[in-house]
Amino acid sequence: MSDPVIAARSPIAVDVEAGKTYWWCTCGRSSQQPFCDGSHKGTDFAPQKYTAETSGKQWFCACKHTSKAPLCDGSHRNLP
């Protein structure tokens, strides 16, 4: 599998709704960051499903290197 594109070096805050499903971009190519717009087609990547358990602000990873996908774990601080 190839490496994802780093869409940003900081997380993206999104107000999510409890019970709603979101599709997080794993490839970094989407123009609708942090969510998928289909730009992964033809790559080894696929979007990741995320269903919000509660309503409120969540910080989605934009560097695509988090170990807690789709949410930020601070990995962007350690990128070269």
LUMLUMDREN-2810 file (N, C-alpha, C; in Angstrom, 1 decimal):
<atoms>
<atom><aa>M</aa><ch>A</ch><at>N</at><xx>0.8</xx><yy>-1.2</yy><zz>0.0</zz></atom>
<atom><aa>M</aa><ch>A</ch><at>CA</at><xx>0.0</xx><yy>0.0</yy><zz>0.0</zz></atom>
<atom><aa>M</aa><ch>A</ch><at>C</at><xx>0.9</xx><yy>1.2</yy><zz>0.0</zz></atom>
<atom><aa>S</aa><ch>A</ch><at>N</at><xx>0.5</xx><yy>2.2</yy><zz>-0.7</zz></atom>
<atom><aa>S</aa><ch>A</ch><at>CA</at><xx>1.2</xx><yy>3.5</yy><zz>-0.8</zz></atom>
<atom><aa>S</aa><ch>A</ch><at>C</at><xx>0.9</xx><yy>4.4</yy><zz>0.4</zz></atom>
<atom><aa>D</aa><ch>A</ch><at>N</at><xx>1.7</xx><yy>5.4</yy><zz>0.6</zz></atom>
<atom><aa>D</aa><ch>A</ch><at>CA</at><xx>1.5</xx><yy>6.3</yy><zz>1.7</zz></atom>
<atom><aa>D</aa><ch>A</ch><at>C</at><xx>0.5</xx><yy>7.3</yy><zz>1.3</zz></atom>
<atom><aa>P</aa><ch>A</ch><at>N</at><xx>-0.3</xx><yy>7.7</yy><zz>2.3</zz></atom>
<atom><aa>P</aa><ch>A</ch><at>CA</at><xx>-1.4</xx><yy>8.7</yy><zz>2.0</zz></atom>
<atom><aa>P</aa><ch>A</ch><at>C</at><xx>-0.7</xx><yy>10.1</yy><zz>1.9</zz></atom>
<atom><aa>V</aa><ch>A</ch><at>N</at><xx>-1.5</xx><yy>11.0</yy><zz>1.2</zz></atom>
<atom><aa>V</aa><ch>A</ch><at>CA</at><xx>-1.1</xx><yy>12.4</yy><zz>1.0</zz></atom>
<atom><aa>V</aa><ch>A</ch><at>C</at><xx>-1.4</xx><yy>13.1</yy><zz>2.4</zz></atom>
<atom><aa>I</aa><ch>A</ch><at>N</at><xx>-0.5</xx><yy>13.9</yy><zz>2.8</zz></atom>
<atom><aa>I</aa><ch>A</ch><at>CA</at><xx>-0.8</xx><yy>14.7</yy><zz>4.0</zz></atom>
<atom><aa>I</aa><ch>A</ch><at>C</at><xx>-1.6</xx><yy>15.9</yy><zz>3.6</zz></atom>
<atom><aa>A</aa><ch>A</ch><at>N</at><xx>-2.9</xx><yy>15.8</yy><zz>4.0</zz></atom>
<atom><aa>A</aa><ch>A</ch><at>CA</at><xx>-3.8</xx><yy>16.9</yy><zz>3.6</zz></atom>
<atom><aa>A</aa><ch>A</ch><at>C</at><xx>-3.6</xx><yy>18.2</yy><zz>4.4</zz></atom>
<atom><aa>A</aa><ch>A</ch><at>N</at><xx>-3.2</xx><yy>18.0</yy><zz>5.6</zz></atom>
<atom><aa>A</aa><ch>A</ch><at>CA</at><xx>-2.9</xx><yy>19.2</yy><zz>6.5</zz></atom>
<atom><aa>A</aa><ch>A</ch><at>C</at><xx>-2.1</xx><yy>18.7</yy><zz>7.7</zz></atom>
<atom><aa>R</aa><ch>A</ch><at>N</at><xx>-1.4</xx><yy>19.6</yy><zz>8.3</zz></atom>
<atom><aa>R</aa><ch>A</ch><at>CA</at><xx>-0.5</xx><yy>19.2</yy><zz>9.5</zz></atom>
<atom><aa>R</aa><ch>A</ch><at>C</at><xx>-1.2</xx><yy>19.6</yy><zz>10.8</zz></atom>
<atom><aa>S</aa><ch>A</ch><at>N</at><xx>-2.5</xx><yy>19.7</yy><zz>10.8</zz></atom>
<atom><aa>S</aa><ch>A</ch><at>CA</at><xx>-3.2</xx><yy>19.9</yy><zz>12.0</zz></atom>
<atom><aa>S</aa><ch>A</ch><at>C</at><xx>-4.6</xx><yy>19.3</yy><zz>11.8</zz></atom>
<atom><aa>P</aa><ch>A</ch><at>N</at><xx>-5.3</xx><yy>18.9</yy><zz>12.9</zz></atom>
<atom><aa>P</aa><ch>A</ch><at>CA</at><xx>-6.6</xx><yy>18.3</yy><zz>12.8</zz></atom>
<atom><aa>P</aa><ch>A</ch><at>C</at><xx>-7.7</xx><yy>19.3</yy><zz>12.3</zz></atom>
<atom><aa>I</aa><ch>A</ch><at>N</at><xx>-8.8</xx><yy>18.7</yy><zz>11.9</zz></atom>
<atom><aa>I</aa><ch>A</ch><at>CA</at><xx>-9.9</xx><yy>19.5</yy><zz>11.4</zz></atom>
<atom><aa>I</aa><ch>A</ch><at>C</at><xx>-11.1</xx><yy>19.3</yy><zz>12.4</zz></atom>
<atom><aa>A</aa><ch>A</ch><at>N</at><xx>-11.6</xx><yy>20.4</yy><zz>12.9</zz></atom>
<atom><aa>A</aa><ch>A</ch><at>CA</at><xx>-12.7</xx><yy>20.3</yy><zz>13.9</zz></atom>
<atom><aa>A</aa><ch>A</ch><at>C</at><xx>-14.0</xx><yy>20.2</yy><zz>13.1</zz></atom>
<atom><aa>V</aa><ch>A</ch><at>N</at><xx>-14.8</xx><yy>19.3</yy><zz>13.5</zz></atom>
<atom><aa>V</aa><ch>A</ch><at>CA</at><xx>-16.1</xx><yy>19.1</yy><zz>12.8</zz></atom>
<atom><aa>V</aa><ch>A</ch><at>C</at><xx>-17.2</xx><yy>18.9</yy><zz>13.9</zz></atom>
<atom><aa>D</aa><ch>A</ch><at>N</at><xx>-18.3</xx><yy>19.6</yy><zz>13.8</zz></atom>
<atom><aa>D</aa><ch>A</ch><at>CA</at><xx>-19.4</xx><yy>19.4</yy><zz>14.7</zz></atom>
<atom><aa>D</aa><ch>A</ch><at>C</at><xx>-20.2</xx><yy>18.2</yy><zz>14.1</zz></atom>
<atom><aa>V</aa><ch>A</ch><at>N</at><xx>-20.2</xx><yy>17.1</yy><zz>14.9</zz></atom>
<atom><aa>V</aa><ch>A</ch><at>CA</at><xx>-20.9</xx><yy>15.9</yy><zz>14.4</zz></atom>
<atom><aa>V</aa><ch>A</ch><at>C</at><xx>-22.2</xx><yy>15.7</yy><zz>15.1</zz></atom>
<atom><aa>E</aa><ch>A</ch><at>N</at><xx>-23.1</xx><yy>14.9</yy><zz>14.5</zz></atom>
<atom><aa>E</aa><ch>A</ch><at>CA</at><xx>-24.4</xx><yy>14.6</yy><zz>15.1</zz></atom>
<atom><aa>E</aa><ch>A</ch><at>C</at><xx>-24.4</xx><yy>13.2</yy><zz>15.5</zz></atom>
<atom><aa>A</aa><ch>A</ch><at>N</at><xx>-24.9</xx><yy>12.9</yy><zz>16.8</zz></atom>
<atom><aa>A</aa><ch>A</ch><at>CA</at><xx>-25.1</xx><yy>11.6</yy><zz>17.3</zz></atom>
<atom><aa>A</aa><ch>A</ch><at>C</at><xx>-25.9</xx><yy>10.7</yy><zz>16.3</zz></atom>
<atom><aa>G</aa><ch>A</ch><at>N</at><xx>-25.3</xx><yy>9.5</yy><zz>16.0</zz></atom>
<atom><aa>G</aa><ch>A</ch><at>CA</at><xx>-26.0</xx><yy>8.6</yy><zz>15.2</zz></atom>
<atom><aa>G</aa><ch>A</ch><at>C</at><xx>-25.8</xx><yy>8.8</yy><zz>13.7</zz></atom>
<atom><aa>K</aa><ch>A</ch><at>N</at><xx>-25.2</xx><yy>9.9</yy><zz>13.3</zz></atom>
<atom><aa>K</aa><ch>A</ch><at>CA</at><xx>-24.9</xx><yy>10.2</yy><zz>11.9</zz></atom>
<atom><aa>K</aa><ch>A</ch><at>C</at><xx>-23.6</xx><yy>9.5</yy><zz>11.5</zz></atom>
<atom><aa>T</aa><ch>A</ch><at>N</at><xx>-23.6</xx><yy>9.0</yy><zz>10.2</zz></atom>
<atom><aa>T</aa><ch>A</ch><at>CA</at><xx>-22.4</xx><yy>8.3</yy><zz>9.7</zz></atom>
<atom><aa>T</aa><ch>A</ch><at>C</at><xx>-21.6</xx><yy>9.3</yy><zz>8.8</zz></atom>
<atom><aa>Y</aa><ch>A</ch><at>N</at><xx>-20.3</xx><yy>9.3</yy><zz>9.0</zz></atom>
<atom><aa>Y</aa><ch>A</ch><at>CA</at><xx>-19.4</xx><yy>10.1</yy><zz>8.2</zz></atom>
<atom><aa>Y</aa><ch>A</ch><at>C</at><xx>-18.3</xx><yy>9.2</yy><zz>7.6</zz></atom>
<atom><aa>W</aa><ch>A</ch><at>N</at><xx>-17.9</xx><yy>9.5</yy><zz>6.4</zz></atom>
<atom><aa>W</aa><ch>A</ch><at>CA</at><xx>-16.8</xx><yy>8.7</yy><zz>5.7</zz></atom>
<atom><aa>W</aa><ch>A</ch><at>C</at><xx>-15.5</xx><yy>9.5</yy><zz>5.6</zz></atom>
<atom><aa>W</aa><ch>A</ch><at>N</at><xx>-14.6</xx><yy>9.1</yy><zz>6.5</zz></atom>
<atom><aa>W</aa><ch>A</ch><at>CA</at><xx>-13.3</xx><yy>9.8</yy><zz>6.6</zz></atom>
<atom><aa>W</aa><ch>A</ch><at>C</at><xx>-12.4</xx><yy>9.4</yy><zz>5.5</zz></atom>
<atom><aa>C</aa><ch>A</ch><at>N</at><xx>-11.8</xx><yy>10.4</yy><zz>4.9</zz></atom>
<atom><aa>C</aa><ch>A</ch><at>CA</at><xx>-10.8</xx><yy>10.2</yy><zz>3.8</zz></atom>
<atom><aa>C</aa><ch>A</ch><at>C</at><xx>-9.5</xx><yy>9.6</yy><zz>4.3</zz></atom>
<atom><aa>T</aa><ch>A</ch><at>N</at><xx>-9.1</xx><yy>8.5</yy><zz>3.8</zz></atom>
<atom><aa>T</aa><ch>A</ch><at>CA</at><xx>-7.8</xx><yy>7.9</yy><zz>4.2</zz></atom>
<atom><aa>T</aa><ch>A</ch><at>C</at><xx>-6.7</xx><yy>8.2</yy><zz>3.3</zz></atom>
<atom><aa>C</aa><ch>A</ch><at>N</at><xx>-7.0</xx><yy>8.6</yy><zz>2.1</zz></atom>
<atom><aa>C</aa><ch>A</ch><at>CA</at><xx>-5.9</xx><yy>8.8</yy><zz>1.1</zz></atom>
<atom><aa>C</aa><ch>A</ch><at>C</at><xx>-5.3</xx><yy>10.2</yy><zz>1.2</zz></atom>
<atom><aa>G</aa><ch>A</ch><at>N</at><xx>-6.0</xx><yy>11.2</yy><zz>1.7</zz></atom>
<atom><aa>G</aa><ch>A</ch><at>CA</at><xx>-5.5</xx><yy>12.5</yy><zz>1.7</zz></atom>
<atom><aa>G</aa><ch>A</ch><at>C</at><xx>-5.8</xx><yy>13.4</yy><zz>0.5</zz></atom>
<atom><aa>R</aa><ch>A</ch><at>N</at><xx>-6.4</xx><yy>12.8</yy><zz>-0.5</zz></atom>
<atom><aa>R</aa><ch>A</ch><at>CA</at><xx>-6.6</xx><yy>13.4</yy><zz>-1.8</zz></atom>
<atom><aa>R</aa><ch>A</ch><at>C</at><xx>-7.9</xx><yy>14.2</yy><zz>-1.9</zz></atom>
<atom><aa>S</aa><ch>A</ch><at>N</at><xx>-8.8</xx><yy>14.0</yy><zz>-1.0</zz></atom>
<atom><aa>S</aa><ch>A</ch><at>CA</at><xx>-10.2</xx><yy>14.6</yy><zz>-1.1</zz></atom>
<atom><aa>S</aa><ch>A</ch><at>C</at><xx>-10.1</xx><yy>16.1</yy><zz>-1.0</zz></atom>
<atom><aa>S</aa><ch>A</ch><at>N</at><xx>-10.9</xx><yy>16.7</yy><zz>-1.8</zz></atom>
<atom><aa>S</aa><ch>A</ch><at>CA</at><xx>-11.1</xx><yy>18.2</yy><zz>-1.7</zz></atom>
<atom><aa>S</aa><ch>A</ch><at>C</at><xx>-12.1</xx><yy>18.6</yy><zz>-0.6</zz></atom>
<atom><aa>Q</aa><ch>A</ch><at>N</at><xx>-12.7</xx><yy>17.6</yy><zz>0.0</zz></atom>
<atom><aa>Q</aa><ch>A</ch><at>CA</at><xx>-13.7</xx><yy>17.8</yy><zz>1.0</zz></atom>
<atom><aa>Q</aa><ch>A</ch><at>C</at><xx>-13.2</xx><yy>17.3</yy><zz>2.4</zz></atom>
<atom><aa>Q</aa><ch>A</ch><at>N</at><xx>-11.9</xx><yy>17.6</yy><zz>2.7</zz></atom>
<atom><aa>Q</aa><ch>A</ch><at>CA</at><xx>-11.3</xx><yy>17.1</yy><zz>3.9</zz></atom>
<atom><aa>Q</aa><ch>A</ch><at>C</at><xx>-12.1</xx><yy>17.6</yy><zz>5.2</zz></atom>
<atom><aa>P</aa><ch>A</ch><at>N</at><xx>-12.2</xx><yy>16.7</yy><zz>6.1</zz></atom>
<atom><aa>P</aa><ch>A</ch><at>CA</at><xx>-11.6</xx><yy>15.4</yy><zz>6.3</zz></atom>
<atom><aa>P</aa><ch>A</ch><at>C</at><xx>-12.3</xx><yy>14.2</yy><zz>5.7</zz></atom>
<atom><aa>F</aa><ch>A</ch><at>N</at><xx>-13.3</xx><yy>14.5</yy><zz>4.9</zz></atom>
<atom><aa>F</aa><ch>A</ch><at>CA</at><xx>-14.2</xx><yy>13.5</yy><zz>4.4</zz></atom>
<atom><aa>F</aa><ch>A</ch><at>C</at><xx>-13.9</xx><yy>13.1</yy><zz>3.0</zz></atom>
<atom><aa>C</aa><ch>A</ch><at>N</at><xx>-14.4</xx><yy>11.9</yy><zz>2.6</zz></atom>
<atom><aa>C</aa><ch>A</ch><at>CA</at><xx>-14.1</xx><yy>11.4</yy><zz>1.3</zz></atom>
<atom><aa>C</aa><ch>A</ch><at>C</at><xx>-15.0</xx><yy>12.0</yy><zz>0.2</zz></atom>
<atom><aa>D</aa><ch>A</ch><at>N</at><xx>-14.4</xx><yy>12.3</yy><zz>-1.0</zz></atom>
<atom><aa>D</aa><ch>A</ch><at>CA</at><xx>-15.1</xx><yy>12.7</yy><zz>-2.1</zz></atom>
<atom><aa>D</aa><ch>A</ch><at>C</at><xx>-14.9</xx><yy>11.8</yy><zz>-3.3</zz></atom>
<atom><aa>G</aa><ch>A</ch><at>N</at><xx>-14.3</xx><yy>10.6</yy><zz>-3.1</zz></atom>
<atom><aa>G</aa><ch>A</ch><at>CA</at><xx>-14.1</xx><yy>9.6</yy><zz>-4.1</zz></atom>
<atom><aa>G</aa><ch>A</ch><at>C</at><xx>-12.8</xx><yy>9.7</yy><zz>-4.8</zz></atom>
<atom><aa>S</aa><ch>A</ch><at>N</at><xx>-11.9</xx><yy>10.7</yy><zz>-4.4</zz></atom>
<atom><aa>S</aa><ch>A</ch><at>CA</at><xx>-10.6</xx><yy>10.8</yy><zz>-5.0</zz></atom>
<atom><aa>S</aa><ch>A</ch><at>C</at><xx>-9.7</xx><yy>9.6</yy><zz>-4.9</zz></atom>
<atom><aa>H</aa><ch>A</ch><at>N</at><xx>-10.0</xx><yy>8.7</yy><zz>-4.0</zz></atom>
<atom><aa>H</aa><ch>A</ch><at>CA</at><xx>-9.2</xx><yy>7.5</yy><zz>-3.8</zz></atom>
<atom><aa>H</aa><ch>A</ch><at>C</at><xx>-9.3</xx><yy>6.5</yy><zz>-4.9</zz></atom>
<atom><aa>K</aa><ch>A</ch><at>N</at><xx>-10.3</xx><yy>6.7</yy><zz>-5.8</zz></atom>
<atom><aa>K</aa><ch>A</ch><at>CA</at><xx>-10.5</xx><yy>5.7</yy><zz>-6.9</zz></atom>
<atom><aa>K</aa><ch>A</ch><at>C</at><xx>-9.3</xx><yy>5.5</yy><zz>-7.7</zz></atom>
<atom><aa>G</aa><ch>A</ch><at>N</at><xx>-8.9</xx><yy>4.2</yy><zz>-7.9</zz></atom>
<atom><aa>G</aa><ch>A</ch><at>CA</at><xx>-7.7</xx><yy>3.9</yy><zz>-8.6</zz></atom>
<atom><aa>G</aa><ch>A</ch><at>C</at><xx>-6.5</xx><yy>3.7</yy><zz>-7.7</zz></atom>
<atom><aa>T</aa><ch>A</ch><at>N</at><xx>-6.7</xx><yy>3.9</yy><zz>-6.4</zz></atom>
<atom><aa>T</aa><ch>A</ch><at>CA</at><xx>-5.6</xx><yy>3.7</yy><zz>-5.4</zz></atom>
<atom><aa>T</aa><ch>A</ch><at>C</at><xx>-5.9</xx><yy>2.5</yy><zz>-4.5</zz></atom>
<atom><aa>D</aa><ch>A</ch><at>N</at><xx>-5.0</xx><yy>2.3</yy><zz>-3.6</zz></atom>
<atom><aa>D</aa><ch>A</ch><at>CA</at><xx>-5.2</xx><yy>1.2</yy><zz>-2.6</zz></atom>
<atom><aa>D</aa><ch>A</ch><at>C</at><xx>-6.0</xx><yy>1.6</yy><zz>-1.4</zz></atom>
<atom><aa>F</aa><ch>A</ch><at>N</at><xx>-6.5</xx><yy>2.9</yy><zz>-1.4</zz></atom>
<atom><aa>F</aa><ch>A</ch><at>CA</at><xx>-7.2</xx><yy>3.4</yy><zz>-0.3</zz></atom>
<atom><aa>F</aa><ch>A</ch><at>C</at><xx>-8.7</xx><yy>3.3</yy><zz>-0.4</zz></atom>
<atom><aa>A</aa><ch>A</ch><at>N</at><xx>-9.4</xx><yy>3.3</yy><zz>0.7</zz></atom>
<atom><aa>A</aa><ch>A</ch><at>CA</at><xx>-10.9</xx><yy>3.3</yy><zz>0.8</zz></atom>
<atom><aa>A</aa><ch>A</ch><at>C</at><xx>-11.3</xx><yy>4.2</yy><zz>2.0</zz></atom>
<atom><aa>P</aa><ch>A</ch><at>N</at><xx>-12.4</xx><yy>4.8</yy><zz>1.9</zz></atom>
<atom><aa>P</aa><ch>A</ch><at>CA</at><xx>-12.8</xx><yy>5.7</yy><zz>3.1</zz></atom>
<atom><aa>P</aa><ch>A</ch><at>C</at><xx>-13.1</xx><yy>4.8</yy><zz>4.3</zz></atom>
<atom><aa>Q</aa><ch>A</ch><at>N</at><xx>-13.0</xx><yy>5.4</yy><zz>5.5</zz></atom>
<atom><aa>Q</aa><ch>A</ch><at>CA</at><xx>-13.3</xx><yy>4.7</yy><zz>6.7</zz></atom>
<atom><aa>Q</aa><ch>A</ch><at>C</at><xx>-14.6</xx><yy>5.3</yy><zz>7.3</zz></atom>
<atom><aa>K</aa><ch>A</ch><at>N</at><xx>-15.5</xx><yy>4.4</yy><zz>7.6</zz></atom>
<atom><aa>K</aa><ch>A</ch><at>CA</at><xx>-16.8</xx><yy>4.7</yy><zz>8.2</zz></atom>
<atom><aa>K</aa><ch>A</ch><at>C</at><xx>-16.6</xx><yy>5.2</yy><zz>9.7</zz></atom>
<atom><aa>Y</aa><ch>A</ch><at>N</at><xx>-17.3</xx><yy>6.2</yy><zz>10.0</zz></atom>
<atom><aa>Y</aa><ch>A</ch><at>CA</at><xx>-17.3</xx><yy>6.7</yy><zz>11.4</zz></atom>
<atom><aa>Y</aa><ch>A</ch><at>C</at><xx>-18.7</xx><yy>7.1</yy><zz>11.7</zz></atom>
<atom><aa>T</aa><ch>A</ch><at>N</at><xx>-19.3</xx><yy>6.5</yy><zz>12.8</zz></atom>
<atom><aa>T</aa><ch>A</ch><at>CA</at><xx>-20.6</xx><yy>6.9</yy><zz>13.3</zz></atom>
<atom><aa>T</aa><ch>A</ch><at>C</at><xx>-20.4</xx><yy>7.6</yy><zz>14.6</zz></atom>
<atom><aa>A</aa><ch>A</ch><at>N</at><xx>-20.9</xx><yy>8.8</yy><zz>14.7</zz></atom>
<atom><aa>A</aa><ch>A</ch><at>CA</at><xx>-20.8</xx><yy>9.6</yy><zz>15.9</zz></atom>
<atom><aa>A</aa><ch>A</ch><at>C</at><xx>-21.6</xx><yy>9.0</yy><zz>17.0</zz></atom>
<atom><aa>E</aa><ch>A</ch><at>N</at><xx>-21.0</xx><yy>8.8</yy><zz>18.2</zz></atom>
<atom><aa>E</aa><ch>A</ch><at>CA</at><xx>-21.8</xx><yy>8.3</yy><zz>19.3</zz></atom>
<atom><aa>E</aa><ch>A</ch><at>C</at><xx>-22.5</xx><yy>9.4</yy><zz>20.1</zz></atom>
<atom><aa>T</aa><ch>A</ch><at>N</at><xx>-21.9</xx><yy>10.6</yy><zz>20.1</zz></atom>
<atom><aa>T</aa><ch>A</ch><at>CA</at><xx>-22.5</xx><yy>11.8</yy><zz>20.7</zz></atom>
<atom><aa>T</aa><ch>A</ch><at>C</at><xx>-22.4</xx><yy>13.0</yy><zz>19.8</zz></atom>
<atom><aa>S</aa><ch>A</ch><at>N</at><xx>-23.3</xx><yy>13.9</yy><zz>20.0</zz></atom>
<atom><aa>S</aa><ch>A</ch><at>CA</at><xx>-23.2</xx><yy>15.2</yy><zz>19.2</zz></atom>
<atom><aa>S</aa><ch>A</ch><at>C</at><xx>-22.1</xx><yy>16.1</yy><zz>19.8</zz></atom>
<atom><aa>G</aa><ch>A</ch><at>N</at><xx>-21.4</xx><yy>16.8</yy><zz>19.0</zz></atom>
<atom><aa>G</aa><ch>A</ch><at>CA</at><xx>-20.4</xx><yy>17.8</yy><zz>19.5</zz></atom>
<atom><aa>G</aa><ch>A</ch><at>C</at><xx>-19.2</xx><yy>17.8</yy><zz>18.6</zz></atom>
<atom><aa>K</aa><ch>A</ch><at>N</at><xx>-18.2</xx><yy>18.6</yy><zz>19.0</zz></atom>
<atom><aa>K</aa><ch>A</ch><at>CA</at><xx>-17.0</xx><yy>18.8</yy><zz>18.2</zz></atom>
<atom><aa>K</aa><ch>A</ch><at>C</at><xx>-16.1</xx><yy>17.6</yy><zz>18.3</zz></atom>
<atom><aa>Q</aa><ch>A</ch><at>N</at><xx>-15.6</xx><yy>17.1</yy><zz>17.1</zz></atom>
<atom><aa>Q</aa><ch>A</ch><at>CA</at><xx>-14.6</xx><yy>16.1</yy><zz>17.1</zz></atom>
<atom><aa>Q</aa><ch>A</ch><at>C</at><xx>-13.5</xx><yy>16.6</yy><zz>16.2</zz></atom>
<atom><aa>W</aa><ch>A</ch><at>N</at><xx>-12.3</xx><yy>16.2</yy><zz>16.5</zz></atom>
<atom><aa>W</aa><ch>A</ch><at>CA</at><xx>-11.1</xx><yy>16.6</yy><zz>15.8</zz></atom>
<atom><aa>W</aa><ch>A</ch><at>C</at><xx>-10.6</xx><yy>15.4</yy><zz>14.9</zz></atom>
<atom><aa>F</aa><ch>A</ch><at>N</at><xx>-10.9</xx><yy>15.6</yy><zz>13.6</zz></atom>
<atom><aa>F</aa><ch>A</ch><at>CA</at><xx>-10.5</xx><yy>14.5</yy><zz>12.6</zz></atom>
<atom><aa>F</aa><ch>A</ch><at>C</at><xx>-9.1</xx><yy>14.7</yy><zz>12.1</zz></atom>
<atom><aa>C</aa><ch>A</ch><at>N</at><xx>-8.4</xx><yy>13.6</yy><zz>12.0</zz></atom>
<atom><aa>C</aa><ch>A</ch><at>CA</at><xx>-7.0</xx><yy>13.6</yy><zz>11.5</zz></atom>
<atom><aa>C</aa><ch>A</ch><at>C</at><xx>-7.0</xx><yy>14.1</yy><zz>10.1</zz></atom>
<atom><aa>A</aa><ch>A</ch><at>N</at><xx>-6.0</xx><yy>15.0</yy><zz>9.7</zz></atom>
<atom><aa>A</aa><ch>A</ch><at>CA</at><xx>-5.8</xx><yy>15.4</yy><zz>8.4</zz></atom>
<atom><aa>A</aa><ch>A</ch><at>C</at><xx>-4.5</xx><yy>15.0</yy><zz>7.8</zz></atom>
<atom><aa>C</aa><ch>A</ch><at>N</at><xx>-3.6</xx><yy>14.6</yy><zz>8.7</zz></atom>
<atom><aa>C</aa><ch>A</ch><at>CA</at><xx>-2.3</xx><yy>14.1</yy><zz>8.3</zz></atom>
<atom><aa>C</aa><ch>A</ch><at>C</at><xx>-2.3</xx><yy>12.7</yy><zz>7.8</zz></atom>
<atom><aa>K</aa><ch>A</ch><at>N</at><xx>-3.3</xx><yy>12.0</yy><zz>8.2</zz></atom>
<atom><aa>K</aa><ch>A</ch><at>CA</at><xx>-3.6</xx><yy>10.6</yy><zz>7.8</zz></atom>
<atom><aa>K</aa><ch>A</ch><at>C</at><xx>-2.6</xx><yy>9.6</yy><zz>8.4</zz></atom>
<atom><aa>H</aa><ch>A</ch><at>N</at><xx>-2.0</xx><yy>10.0</yy><zz>9.5</zz></atom>
<atom><aa>H</aa><ch>A</ch><at>CA</at><xx>-1.0</xx><yy>9.1</yy><zz>10.1</zz></atom>
<atom><aa>H</aa><ch>A</ch><at>C</at><xx>-1.4</xx><yy>8.7</yy><zz>11.6</zz></atom>
<atom><aa>T</aa><ch>A</ch><at>N</at><xx>-2.6</xx><yy>9.1</yy><zz>12.0</zz></atom>
<atom><aa>T</aa><ch>A</ch><at>CA</at><xx>-3.1</xx><yy>8.8</yy><zz>13.3</zz></atom>
<atom><aa>T</aa><ch>A</ch><at>C</at><xx>-3.2</xx><yy>7.3</yy><zz>13.6</zz></atom>
<atom><aa>S</aa><ch>A</ch><at>N</at><xx>-3.0</xx><yy>6.9</yy><zz>14.8</zz></atom>
<atom><aa>S</aa><ch>A</ch><at>CA</at><xx>-3.3</xx><yy>5.5</yy><zz>15.2</zz></atom>
<atom><aa>S</aa><ch>A</ch><at>C</at><xx>-4.7</xx><yy>5.3</yy><zz>15.8</zz></atom>
<atom><aa>K</aa><ch>A</ch><at>N</at><xx>-5.4</xx><yy>6.4</yy><zz>15.9</zz></atom>
<atom><aa>K</aa><ch>A</ch><at>CA</at><xx>-6.8</xx><yy>6.4</yy><zz>16.4</zz></atom>
<atom><aa>K</aa><ch>A</ch><at>C</at><xx>-7.8</xx><yy>6.8</yy><zz>15.3</zz></atom>
<atom><aa>A</aa><ch>A</ch><at>N</at><xx>-7.6</xx><yy>6.4</yy><zz>14.1</zz></atom>
<atom><aa>A</aa><ch>A</ch><at>CA</at><xx>-8.4</xx><yy>6.8</yy><zz>13.0</zz></atom>
<atom><aa>A</aa><ch>A</ch><at>C</at><xx>-9.9</xx><yy>6.6</yy><zz>13.2</zz></atom>
<atom><aa>P</aa><ch>A</ch><at>N</at><xx>-10.7</xx><yy>7.6</yy><zz>12.9</zz></atom>
<atom><aa>P</aa><ch>A</ch><at>CA</at><xx>-10.3</xx><yy>8.8</yy><zz>12.1</zz></atom>
<atom><aa>P</aa><ch>A</ch><at>C</at><xx>-10.0</xx><yy>10.0</yy><zz>12.9</zz></atom>
<atom><aa>L</aa><ch>A</ch><at>N</at><xx>-9.9</xx><yy>9.9</yy><zz>14.2</zz></atom>
<atom><aa>L</aa><ch>A</ch><at>CA</at><xx>-9.7</xx><yy>11.1</yy><zz>15.0</zz></atom>
<atom><aa>L</aa><ch>A</ch><at>C</at><xx>-8.2</xx><yy>11.3</yy><zz>15.3</zz></atom>
<atom><aa>C</aa><ch>A</ch><at>N</at><xx>-7.8</xx><yy>12.5</yy><zz>15.5</zz></atom>
<atom><aa>C</aa><ch>A</ch><at>CA</at><xx>-6.4</xx><yy>12.9</yy><zz>15.7</zz></atom>
<atom><aa>C</aa><ch>A</ch><at>C</at><xx>-5.9</xx><yy>12.4</yy><zz>17.0</zz></atom>
<atom><aa>D</aa><ch>A</ch><at>N</at><xx>-4.6</xx><yy>11.9</yy><zz>16.9</zz></atom>
<atom><aa>D</aa><ch>A</ch><at>CA</at><xx>-3.9</xx><yy>11.5</yy><zz>18.1</zz></atom>
<atom><aa>D</aa><ch>A</ch><at>C</at><xx>-2.6</xx><yy>12.3</yy><zz>18.3</zz></atom>
<atom><aa>G</aa><ch>A</ch><at>N</at><xx>-2.4</xx><yy>13.3</yy><zz>17.5</zz></atom>
<atom><aa>G</aa><ch>A</ch><at>CA</at><xx>-1.2</xx><yy>14.2</yy><zz>17.6</zz></atom>
<atom><aa>G</aa><ch>A</ch><at>C</at><xx>-0.1</xx><yy>13.7</yy><zz>16.8</zz></atom>
<atom><aa>S</aa><ch>A</ch><at>N</at><xx>-0.3</xx><yy>12.7</yy><zz>15.9</zz></atom>
<atom><aa>S</aa><ch>A</ch><at>CA</at><xx>0.8</xx><yy>12.2</yy><zz>15.0</zz></atom>
<atom><aa>S</aa><ch>A</ch><at>C</at><xx>1.4</xx><yy>13.3</yy><zz>14.1</zz></atom>
<atom><aa>H</aa><ch>A</ch><at>N</at><xx>0.6</xx><yy>14.3</yy><zz>13.8</zz></atom>
<atom><aa>H</aa><ch>A</ch><at>CA</at><xx>1.1</xx><yy>15.4</yy><zz>12.9</zz></atom>
<atom><aa>H</aa><ch>A</ch><at>C</at><xx>2.3</xx><yy>16.1</yy><zz>13.5</zz></atom>
<atom><aa>R</aa><ch>A</ch><at>N</at><xx>2.4</xx><yy>16.1</yy><zz>14.8</zz></atom>
<atom><aa>R</aa><ch>A</ch><at>CA</at><xx>3.5</xx><yy>16.8</yy><zz>15.5</zz></atom>
<atom><aa>R</aa><ch>A</ch><at>C</at><xx>4.9</xx><yy>16.1</yy><zz>15.2</zz></atom>
<atom><aa>N</aa><ch>A</ch><at>N</at><xx>4.8</xx><yy>14.8</yy><zz>14.8</zz></atom>
<atom><aa>N</aa><ch>A</ch><at>CA</at><xx>6.0</xx><yy>14.0</yy><zz>14.6</zz></atom>
<atom><aa>N</aa><ch>A</ch><at>C</at><xx>6.4</xx><yy>13.8</yy><zz>13.2</zz></atom>
<atom><aa>L</aa><ch>A</ch><at>N</at><xx>5.7</xx><yy>14.4</yy><zz>12.2</zz></atom>
<atom><aa>L</aa><ch>A</ch><at>CA</at><xx>5.9</xx><yy>14.2</yy><zz>10.8</zz></atom>
<atom><aa>L</aa><ch>A</ch><at>C</at><xx>7.2</xx><yy>15.0</yy><zz>10.4</zz></atom>
<atom><aa>P</aa><ch>A</ch><at>N</at><xx>7.9</xx><yy>14.5</yy><zz>9.5</zz></atom>
<atom><aa>P</aa><ch>A</ch><at>CA</at><xx>9.1</xx><yy>15.2</yy><zz>9.0</zz></atom>
<atom><aa>P</aa><ch>A</ch><at>C</at><xx>8.8</xx><yy>16.5</yy><zz>8.3</zz></atom>
</atoms>
